[in-house]
Amino acid sequence: LALNPWDVVLCISGTIISCENAVVVVVIFYSPAFRAPTFLLIGSLATADLLAGLGLILHFAFVYFIPSEAASLFTVGLLVTSFTASVSSLLAITIDRYLSLYNALTYYSERTVTRTYIMLILAWGASICYGLLPVVGWNCLKEPSTCSVVKPLTKNHLIILSVSFFMVFAVMLQLYVQICKIICRHAQQIAVQRHFLASSHYVTTRKGIATLAVILGTFASCWLPFAVYCLLGDSSSPALYTYATLLPATYNSVLNPVIYAFRNQEIQKVLWAVCCGCFSSSAPFRSRSPSDV
């Protein structure tokens, strides 16, 4: 089988994704300081992206070294599960951020922990179900005419995934609009109480909204091209278009650790401690607040 440069690029992307997110997973799950709901959600996102990176690497290995139908079904099932869990974790993080602002007084209760576990169970449960569909028989290996732009997924399966993505994106967009409104209201109240100048209020509000725009814009620019193409394309569509839209989607898993983990000041403290060789599993902080908006 001739080596496809696109597969090489995807494999390299998978390696970068795996290395980045492995660092986040190790820091969060092996440090008792990170047991708050916010960090559990970030850990879920990192775990999903780590599996996505490993899936891209395995896809390359199975295609060029161990080609078989079973291997193809396994890798596509793993990729569907991991990418779906990644998008679902992003939605869960958005919900957590919204509730931390909307219900600030009750956010620190035990109900928040319960809600977080429920969101994680639902997110991973749905993701695993989506990923198992091609493995248990919903694939196009026996009927090539039903294939989608991503073989061996069927056209109907990919349509369901795309529609689910658009629903998640719509919910995230609505929640971030509400978060922007809350940020503006809080900034104005603080400015009035502390007699800040209008320019200070404007700078604070603009910074918060700009950060939210970067978060949502990155997610949309990475995933929307692939989701739209999955709805419009079919088995006769050129493979080039599939690669050209799938590659940006993988970049979302590259950027997620930077946006949601490495920007967090407490995770930064642990990473700096590891770099300095003074890592302690019992860090002196136990934050329960959401990551920076």
C-alpha positions in Angstrom: 0.0 0.0 0.0 1.4 3.4 -1.1 2.1 5.7 1.8 -0.5 8.5 1.9 1.0 11.9 3.1 -2.3 12.8 4.8 -2.1 9.6 6.9 1.4 10.6 7.9 0.3 14.0 9.0 -2.6 12.5 11.0 -0.3 10.1 12.7 2.1 13.0 13.6 -0.9 15.0 14.9 -1.9 11.9 17.0 1.5 11.7 18.5 1.4 15.4 19.5 -2.1 15.0 20.9 -1.1 12.0 22.9 2.0 13.6 24.4 0.2 16.8 25.4 -2.8 15.2 26.9 -0.8 12.5 28.7 0.8 15.3 30.7 -2.6 16.7 31.7 -4.0 13.2 32.6 -0.9 12.4 34.8 -1.0 15.8 36.5 -4.7 15.7 37.3 -5.3 12.0 38.1 -2.2 11.5 40.1 -2.4 14.6 42.3 -4.9 14.6 45.2 -5.1 18.3 44.9 -7.1 18.0 41.7 -10.3 16.2 42.8 -12.6 19.2 42.4 -15.4 18.9 39.7 -13.7 21.4 37.4 -10.5 19.4 37.2 -12.4 16.1 36.8 -14.0 17.6 33.7 -10.7 18.8 32.4 -9.3 15.3 33.1 -12.2 13.8 31.1 -11.4 16.1 28.2 -7.7 15.2 28.3 -8.5 11.5 28.5 -10.8 11.6 25.5 -8.2 13.6 23.5 -5.5 11.2 24.6 -7.5 8.2 23.3 -8.1 10.2 20.1 -4.4 10.6 19.6 -3.8 7.0 20.2 -6.6 6.1 17.8 -4.9 8.1 15.0 -1.6 6.4 15.7 -3.2 2.9 15.7 -5.1 3.8 12.5 -1.8 4.5 10.7 -0.2 1.3 12.1 -3.1 -1.0 11.2 -3.6 0.5 7.7 0.0 0.1 6.7 1.3 -2.8 8.9 -1.7 -4.9 10.0 -4.5 -4.3 7.5 -7.7 -6.1 8.4 -11.4 -5.5 8.7 -11.4 -6.1 12.5 -8.6 -3.6 13.0 -10.4 -1.1 10.8 -13.6 -1.4 12.9 -11.7 -1.2 16.2 -9.8 2.0 15.2 -12.9 3.7 13.8 -14.8 2.8 16.9 -12.1 4.1 19.1 -11.9 7.4 17.2 -15.7 7.9 17.2 -15.8 7.2 21.0 -12.9 9.5 21.8 -13.8 12.4 19.6 -17.5 12.2 20.8 -16.3 12.1 24.4 -14.0 15.1 23.7 -16.9 17.2 22.3 -19.2 16.0 25.2 -16.6 16.9 27.8 -16.4 20.4 26.2 -20.1 20.7 26.6 -19.9 19.6 30.3 -17.1 22.1 31.0 -19.3 24.9 29.4 -22.3 23.8 31.6 -20.0 23.8 34.7 -18.8 27.3 33.9 -22.3 28.6 33.4 -23.6 27.1 36.6 -20.6 28.4 38.6 -21.6 31.9 37.6 -25.4 31.5 37.6 -25.5 29.6 40.9 -22.4 31.0 42.6 -23.7 30.6 46.1 -24.7 26.9 45.7 -21.9 25.9 43.3 -19.6 24.7 46.1 -22.1 22.2 47.6 -22.0 18.5 47.2 -24.7 18.7 44.6 -22.1 20.0 42.2 -20.0 16.9 42.7 -23.0 14.7 42.0 -23.9 16.7 38.9 -20.4 16.4 37.6 -20.3 12.6 37.9 -23.8 12.4 36.2 -22.5 14.5 33.3 -19.4 12.4 33.0 -21.4 9.1 33.0 -23.8 10.4 30.4 -21.0 11.8 28.2 -18.9 8.7 28.2 -21.9 6.4 28.0 -23.2 8.0 24.9 -19.7 8.2 23.4 -19.1 4.5 24.0 -22.5 3.6 22.4 -21.7 5.7 19.3 -18.3 4.0 19.1 -19.7 0.5 19.4 -22.2 0.8 16.6 -19.7 0.0 13.7 -18.2 -2.8 15.8 -21.5 -4.6 16.4 -22.5 -4.5 12.8 -23.6 -1.0 11.7 -20.9 -0.5 9.1 -20.7 -0.5 5.3 -18.1 -3.3 4.8 -20.7 -5.6 3.1 -22.6 -2.7 1.3 -20.1 -0.2 0.0 -22.9 1.9 -1.5 -24.0 2.9 2.1 -20.6 4.2 3.0 -20.0 7.7 4.2 -17.0 9.9 3.7 -15.4 8.1 6.6 -15.2 4.4 5.8 -16.4 2.0 7.2 -19.0 4.3 8.9 -22.4 4.3 7.1 -23.9 7.6 5.8 -26.7 7.4 8.4 -24.3 6.9 11.3 -22.3 9.9 10.3 -25.4 12.0 9.8 -26.4 11.2 13.4 -23.0 12.2 14.7 -23.0 15.4 12.7 -26.5 16.4 13.9 -25.5 15.6 17.5 -22.5 17.9 17.0 -24.7 20.8 15.8 -27.0 20.3 18.8 -24.0 20.4 21.1 -22.6 23.5 19.4 -26.0 25.3 19.6 -26.2 24.6 23.3 -22.6 25.7 23.9 -23.3 28.9 21.9 -26.4 29.7 23.9 -24.6 29.0 27.2 -21.6 31.2 26.3 -24.0 34.0 25.3 -25.5 33.8 28.8 -22.0 33.7 30.3 -21.1 36.9 28.5 -24.2 38.6 29.9 -23.4 37.5 33.4 -19.8 38.7 33.0 -20.9 42.1 31.8 -23.4 42.4 34.7 -20.9 41.3 37.3 -18.2 43.7 35.9 -20.6 46.6 36.0 -21.7 45.8 39.6 -18.1 45.6 40.7 -17.3 48.9 39.0 -20.2 50.6 40.7 -19.4 49.2 44.1 -15.7 50.1 44.0 -16.1 53.3 42.0 -14.0 52.1 39.1 -13.7 54.2 36.0 -15.9 53.3 33.0 -12.7 52.4 31.1 -11.7 49.8 33.7 -15.2 48.2 33.5 -14.9 48.2 29.7 -11.4 46.6 29.7 -12.5 43.8 32.1 -15.7 43.1 30.1 -13.8 43.1 26.8 -11.2 40.7 28.2 -13.8 38.2 29.4 -15.8 38.3 26.2 -12.6 38.0 24.0 -11.6 34.9 25.9 -15.0 33.3 25.4 -14.8 34.2 21.7 -11.5 32.5 21.4 -12.8 29.3 23.1 -15.9 29.1 21.0 -14.3 30.3 17.8 -11.5 27.6 18.1 -14.1 24.9 18.7 -16.3 26.0 15.7 -13.4 26.6 13.3 -12.0 23.1 14.0 -15.1 21.0 13.9 -17.7 22.9 11.7 -16.0 22.1 8.3 -15.9 18.4 9.0 -19.4 18.3 10.4 -20.8 20.1 7.4 -18.9 17.9 4.9 -20.2 14.8 6.6 -23.7 15.9 5.9 -23.0 16.9 2.2 -20.5 14.2 1.2 -21.0 10.5 0.4 -18.9 7.5 -0.6 -18.2 8.9 -4.0 -16.7 12.1 -2.7 -12.9 12.5 -3.1 -10.9 11.3 -0.1 -8.9 14.6 -0.3 -11.9 16.5 1.1 -12.2 14.1 4.0 -8.6 14.5 5.0 -8.7 18.3 4.5 -11.7 18.7 6.9 -10.7 16.0 9.3 -7.2 17.4 10.0 -8.5 20.7 11.4 -10.9 18.6 13.7 -7.9 16.9 15.2 -6.3 20.3 15.9 -9.0 20.9 18.4 -7.5 18.1 20.5 -4.1 19.7 20.1 -5.5 23.1 21.4 -7.7 21.8 24.2 -4.9 21.3 26.7 -3.6 24.8 26.0 -7.0 26.4 26.4 -8.5 24.4 29.3 -5.5 23.0 31.2 -2.2 24.8 30.7 -4.0 28.2 31.2 -5.1 27.2 34.7 -2.8 28.7 37.3 -2.9 25.8 39.7 -2.0 23.3 36.9 0.8 25.7 35.9 2.1 25.5 39.5 2.3 21.7 39.4 3.9 21.7 36.0 6.5 24.2 37.1 7.1 22.1 40.2 7.7 19.0 38.1 10.1 20.9 35.8 12.0 22.1 38.9 12.1 18.6 40.3 10.2 19.4 43.4 6.9 17.7 42.6 4.7 16.9 45.6 1.5 14.8 45.3 0.0 16.7 48.2 0.0 20.2 46.8 -1.0 23.0 49.2 -4.0 24.1 47.2 -7.4 22.5 46.7 -9.3 24.8 44.4 -12.9 24.1 43.7 -13.5 27.0 41.4 -13.9 26.6 37.6 -11.0 27.2 35.3 -10.5 30.7 34.0 -13.1 31.9 31.6 
